[in-house]
Amino acid sequence: MVSTFGPLRNRAMPRLSGRGRPDHVALTFDDGPDPRSTPRFLRLLDERGVRATFFLLGSEAHRAPGLVAEIAAAGHEIGVHGWLHRPLLLRGPRATYADLDRARDTVAALTGRPPTLFRPPYGVMSTAAHLTARRLGLTPVLWTCWGEDWRARATPQSVHRTVTADLDGGGTILLHDSDCTSAPGAWRAALGALPRILDTCAERGYRVGPLRDHGRPLGKPAAGKRPAAAGRLQFDRPSTLL
């Protein structure tokens, strides 16, 4: 699929890639929340006066409801990364719907607001994922640059170098605030790189913020399922497919 190949996707599918206005850069984090690491990112972002978009795994959000509330209370945008971090290409339509619906409803119940953004695990969409996202009112958003911060050999220097090599105005940065699907402790490389990444954006004249401030209608709900009511948790059995 075109959506799996970054350079081609960025040219052919700018909306899916998270392209926004040229003076803005969207900062996004995947795979949280993690009580060991996410609070450190929140503190740093608060010190810098920066808001971001956190794509949460539903299973991790369910384990740390207070941390989800903390992310929302700090003014950050919350999207969903699915319930489990498993490739959508290996799931059928029913399993895909169950996974995204459960994650969406969990986040809605914990924050009092249904999420409108979705990032697929590994950045790979499927036909079933596109159809499910539309039905649930979720807009898929990927990224234009990342730090490869999930690798065991990643360092703050390598993450900064990798992000800024492809960074331009209107781009979307992907980092990870959790190592639940990465090398143990890999989040430290992202955290260490973050101040330098923010400094580089400032030096290049880019404002940094969440996707909601990116200048495109990324979070406009699609027609389909009505928003989940706050306080309602839906626990369908997640797929066991790998």
C-alpha positions in Angstrom: 0.0 0.0 0.0 1.1 3.6 -0.7 0.3 4.5 2.9 3.2 2.3 4.1 5.9 4.1 2.2 6.8 7.4 3.8 8.2 9.6 0.9 5.6 8.4 -1.6 2.8 8.7 1.0 3.8 12.3 2.0 3.5 13.4 -1.7 0.5 11.4 -2.7 -1.5 11.5 0.6 -0.7 14.7 2.4 -3.8 14.6 4.6 -3.1 11.1 5.7 0.5 12.0 6.4 -0.5 14.8 8.7 0.4 17.8 6.5 -0.6 21.1 7.9 0.1 24.8 7.5 3.7 25.7 6.6 4.5 27.6 9.7 3.4 24.8 12.1 4.8 21.4 13.1 2.6 18.8 14.9 4.2 16.9 17.7 2.8 13.5 18.3 3.5 10.5 20.7 2.5 6.9 20.3 2.1 3.8 22.5 1.3 5.4 25.9 0.3 6.1 28.5 3.1 4.6 30.6 3.3 5.6 34.3 7.1 5.2 34.2 7.7 7.5 31.3 4.7 9.6 30.2 4.8 11.9 33.2 8.4 12.9 32.3 7.2 13.9 28.9 4.3 15.8 30.4 6.6 17.7 32.7 9.0 18.7 29.9 6.2 19.8 27.7 4.7 21.8 30.5 8.0 23.5 31.1 8.3 24.4 27.5 4.7 25.5 27.1 4.1 23.0 24.4 1.0 20.9 23.7 1.0 17.7 21.7 -1.2 14.9 20.4 -0.9 11.6 22.3 -2.1 8.5 20.4 -3.0 6.1 23.2 -3.3 2.3 23.2 -6.6 1.4 24.7 -5.2 -1.4 26.7 -2.6 0.9 28.3 -5.1 3.7 28.9 -7.3 1.2 30.7 -4.4 0.3 33.0 -3.6 4.0 33.8 -6.9 5.9 33.8 -5.5 8.6 36.1 -2.7 9.3 33.7 -5.1 9.6 30.8 -7.0 12.2 32.8 -3.7 14.0 33.5 -2.8 14.2 29.8 -6.2 15.6 29.0 -6.1 18.1 31.9 -2.8 19.4 30.7 -4.4 20.5 27.5 -3.0 17.8 25.2 -5.0 16.3 22.4 -5.8 12.6 22.6 -6.2 10.2 19.8 -6.3 6.4 19.6 -3.6 3.9 18.5 -5.9 0.9 18.7 -6.6 -1.4 21.6 -3.6 -3.7 21.0 -0.5 -2.9 19.0 -1.0 -5.4 16.3 -0.9 -5.0 12.5 -4.3 -4.3 11.0 -3.4 -6.1 7.8 -3.6 -9.3 9.7 -7.1 -8.7 11.0 -10.4 -9.1 9.4 -13.2 -6.5 9.4 -14.9 -7.8 12.6 -11.6 -7.9 14.6 -10.6 -4.5 13.3 -13.9 -2.9 14.3 -13.8 -4.5 17.8 -10.3 -3.3 18.4 -10.9 0.3 17.4 -14.3 0.5 18.9 -13.0 -0.7 22.2 -10.1 1.8 22.2 -12.3 4.7 21.2 -15.0 4.0 23.8 -12.4 3.6 26.5 -10.7 6.9 25.8 -14.1 8.6 25.5 -15.1 7.3 28.9 -11.9 8.3 30.6 -11.7 11.8 29.1 -15.4 12.6 28.7 -14.8 13.4 25.0 -14.8 10.9 22.1 -11.5 11.0 20.2 -11.5 11.9 16.5 -8.0 11.0 15.5 -6.6 7.5 14.9 -3.1 6.3 14.1 -2.8 2.6 13.1 0.0 0.4 14.6 3.1 0.4 12.5 1.5 3.1 10.3 -0.2 0.5 8.1 -3.8 0.9 7.1 -6.1 -1.7 5.6 -9.4 -1.4 3.8 -11.2 -2.7 6.9 -9.4 0.0 9.0 -10.4 2.8 6.6 -14.0 1.6 6.7 -14.0 1.2 10.5 -12.5 4.6 11.1 -15.1 6.3 8.9 -17.9 4.4 10.7 -16.5 5.4 14.2 -15.8 9.0 13.2 -12.1 8.6 13.4 -9.7 10.4 11.0 -6.4 8.4 10.3 -3.3 10.4 10.6 0.3 9.2 10.1 3.5 11.3 10.1 6.1 12.9 7.9 9.2 12.4 10.1 10.1 10.2 13.0 13.0 9.6 15.4 13.4 5.8 15.1 13.4 6.1 18.9 12.2 2.6 19.4 15.5 1.0 18.6 17.9 -0.3 21.3 20.7 1.7 19.8 18.8 5.0 19.7 20.3 8.0 21.5 19.1 11.5 22.0 21.5 12.6 19.3 20.4 10.0 16.8 16.7 10.8 17.4 17.2 14.5 17.0 19.3 13.9 13.8 16.7 11.6 12.3 13.7 13.8 13.1 15.3 17.0 11.8 16.6 15.4 8.6 13.1 15.2 7.3 11.5 18.1 9.3 9.9 20.9 7.4 7.0 23.3 7.9 3.6 21.6 7.9 5.1 18.3 9.0 4.1 15.9 11.8 6.7 14.4 14.1 6.3 10.9 15.6 8.0 10.0 18.9 7.2 7.4 21.6 6.5 8.2 25.2 6.4 4.5 26.1 8.6 1.4 25.4 5.8 -1.1 25.6 6.5 -2.0 21.9 10.1 -0.8 21.8 13.4 -1.7 23.2 13.4 -1.5 27.0 14.1 2.1 28.1 14.0 3.4 24.5 11.8 6.2 25.6 14.8 7.9 27.2 16.3 8.6 23.8 13.1 10.4 22.8 12.9 12.3 26.0 16.5 13.4 25.8 16.1 14.5 22.2 12.9 16.5 22.7 14.4 19.8 24.0 16.8 19.9 21.0 13.9 19.1 18.6 11.8 21.9 20.0 14.8 24.3 19.8 15.4 23.3 16.2 11.8 24.0 15.3 12.0 27.4 17.0 15.2 28.2 15.1 13.5 27.3 11.8 10.5 29.5 12.6 8.0 26.7 13.2 5.4 26.8 15.9 4.9 23.4 17.6 1.6 22.1 18.8 -1.0 19.3 18.5 -2.7 18.2 15.3 -5.8 20.2 16.2 -3.8 23.4 15.6 -2.2 22.1 12.4 -4.5 24.1 10.1 -6.3 21.2 8.4 -9.6 19.6 9.3 -7.9 16.5 10.6 -10.3 15.8 13.4 -13.6 16.4 11.7 -15.9 13.6 12.7 -17.1 11.4 9.8 -20.6 10.3 9.4 -21.5 7.1 11.1 -21.5 5.9 14.7 -22.8 8.4 17.3 -20.1 9.6 19.8 -19.8 7.3 22.8 -21.4 8.6 25.9 -19.0 9.7 28.7 -18.7 7.0 31.4 -19.6 4.1 29.1 -16.9 1.5 28.8 -17.4 -1.3 26.2 -15.3 -4.4 26.7 -15.6 -6.5 23.6 -13.1 -9.4 23.5 -10.1 -8.2 21.6 -8.8 -10.2 18.7 -6.2 -12.9 19.4 -4.8 -12.6 15.9 -1.1 -11.7 15.6 
